[in-house]
């Protein structure tokens, strides 16, 4: 039987989601805790990767287990005691055997938090900017961004993907208290894509480049032409959507 596990995590202490040699990852920690509590070797398949230092308000992974999990609430309580404060299990749902945390996902939503005020209590989750930004120009660049499909210019160099095509369903900047919030939803994301998009649009907002130059950066398909990658600590994987038909009540 296959299960989807929904969870959140503070990425500060982790080298991203994916398990790797000589580095602490969310996947490794959760596989170890599940295996100990269930008393069977458990392998998790995540809905995607997150970079070192990136956080998740909602992340999803699936695992297979030969037995029925009758008391999911008890399992969730035990896992949360095991994980401490950095990982929190939100839910556990039984799904169809062909459901896949990554390939069944309809979309993923990320949010990036920018602050105009230095705050010693929130600095770990925000990117502080002291320069004035042209929000109108940034929104214009974002409207243009959605019209494109090929985002090679915003992909980390050397990424092992077959293509750089993504369908962005929504992207926008909104004013929040003392700052800005960038929200973007797409069917898929390339490595480093959100952080490099934000960095490039900030260049527009700081008048380092204009709208025409922003368009040319996208069309060039060269990462070296785009802006810098903003720090990971202000980036959150916010939501992952699935069709309700894959879940078993």
N, C-alpha and C positions, 0 to 999 in steps of 0.2 A: 504494500500500500504506500501511496505517496502523500507527503504532507508539505504544505507551505508554512514556513515559519516567518512571522513578521516581527521586526525588531528595530530598535534605534541604538545609536552609539555615538559617543564622543570620540572623534578621530585623533585627538591630540597625541595619544600614546601609541597609536597604531600606524604601521606602514601600509595603510590602505586595507581594503577588504581581503584581497586575494592572498592566499598562503604562499610563502616564499622562504627560501633558505636564509637563515641567520637574521630574521626580522620578525617582529611581533605583528601578527595580523588578526583581524576580527574573525576570519574564517577558521584559523587554527584554534583560537580560544574557544569558539563555539562548538567546533567538532569534538574537541576534547571533553567539554562539559556534557554534551549530549551523549557521547560514548560512555562516559562514566555513569551517568544517571540511568540511561536506558540499558546499560550493560551489554551493548552490542556496538561494533565498530560502525560509526556513522560518518558518511561523507556528504558534505553540503555543496550544492550548486547554486551560486548566487545569481541575482538578476543582472549583475554587471559589476564593474570595478569602480572603486573610488580611490583617488590618489592619497598619498600620505598626508595626514592632517585634515582631510575632508571629513565632514560629519554626515550622519544620516538621521533624519527624523523618522523616516520609514524606509527600511530596506527589507528585501524578501529573498529567501533562499528555499530550495526544496531538498528533501531527503526521502529515502525509501526505508521502510521498516516492515518486516514480515508480519508483525503482530499489530492488532488493533490497539490504538492508544485510547483507553476508555476514559481516563481522567486527565484531560488536557490542562485543566486549571492547576492541578497538583504539579504537573510537569513544569508549567510556566513558573510557579512559585519556587520550585527547586532550582531551576535554571537561573532565575533572578538572584537568588541567594548565592549561587555559585559565582556569578559574574561580577558581583560588586557594583560599583557606581558607573562604570564606563560603558556597559552594554545592558540594555533593558529589553526583555522579550515582551512584545505587545499582544501577540495572538498566535494560534496554531490552527490551521484548517486542513481538513482532508480534501484532496483534489483527485481528479481523474488521473489514471496512470500515465497518460501521455501529456499531462500538463507540465510545463517547464518554466521555472522561475525567470529565465532569461528570454527564451524564444516565444513564450506565450504572452509576454508583456506587450500591451498596446501602446503605452507611452510611459515616459519618465519625466518628472518635473524637478528642476533644481532651482534653488534660490541663493542669491548672493547679497550679503549685507554690507552696506557702506555707511560709515558714520562721519559726520562733520564735527563731532565733539569727542575729545579724548575722554574715555571712561575707563577707569582702572578695573571696574567690575565686569565690563563687557568686551574688553579689548581682545580676548581670546576668540571671540566669535564675530568680530567685525573688522572691516578694513577702514582705517582712519585716513581721510583725505582732507588736507588743509586748503587746497586750492579751490577756487570757484569753478563750478561746472555749468555748462550750457545745457540744461535739461531738454530744452526744445530740440536742439541738434541731436542729442543722444536718442531721443524718441524717434526722430526722423531716420537715423541710422538703423535703429531696431526694426522699423517698418520695412526698410529696404532689405535687411537681413533675411526676413521671413520669406521673401520672394525667391531666394536662391535655394539650391538643393545640394550643391557641391561645396563642402566646407573644408577642403584640404588645407586652406590657408590657416585654419585654426586647429589643425591636428598636430599632435606632438610628432616631431621628426622620427622616422623609423618605426612608426606604429604598424603592427602586423594585421592590417585589415585589407580586405579585397577591394573595397571602394570607399569613397568619402561622402557618399550621398546620405543625407538625413532629411526627414520631413519635419520641419518645425511647425507645430500647431499653434503655438502661442509664445510671445515674448514681449515683455513690457517693463518699463521702469515706473515705480510708484513712490511718491513721497511718504516717508514715515517720520516719526518723531526723531529729530536731529540727524536725519540721513535719507538714504535711498535704498530701495529694495528692487533687485532685478530678478524677475521670474521668467523661466523658459521651460517649455514643454516640447518634447520631440519623441519620435518613435525610437530613436537611438542617438547616442552621443559618442563622438570620437574621443580618444585620450586627450585630456587637457583642453577640450573644446570650449567648455563654458568659461574657464578662467582666461583663455586667450581672447574670446569674444568680448568679455567684460573689459579686459585691458585695452583692447582696440577701440571700443566704444568710449571708454574714458579718454582716450587720445582725442576723439571727436569733441567730447565735452570740454576738454582743456584747450581746444583749438590748436592742437599740434598737427592735426590733419583735418581736411574738410570732407564733405559728403562724397564728392567726386573721387577723392583719394581713397575713401573707405570702400567705395564700389570697386575701384581698381585693385585694391588689396584682395578682395574676395575673388575677383576674376583671375588674379595672378596665380592662384593655387600654390603660393609659396609662403611657408610659415615665417620665413625671415622678413617678409614684408609687413606682417601683422604686428600688433602691439605686444607688450610684455604680458606674461601670465600673472594675474593678480594672486596674492597669497592664498593658500588653501584653507586657512583657518576660518574664513568668512563664508565658505561654500557649504551648502547643505543639500543632500538628496532629500527632497521633500515628500515625494509620492511616486508610486508605481501603480499603473492601472492594468487590470485584467478583466476579461469578459466573465461575467458571473456564471456562465455555463460550465466553467472548468471546476467549480467548487461542488463538493458533495455535502449535502446537509446531514 
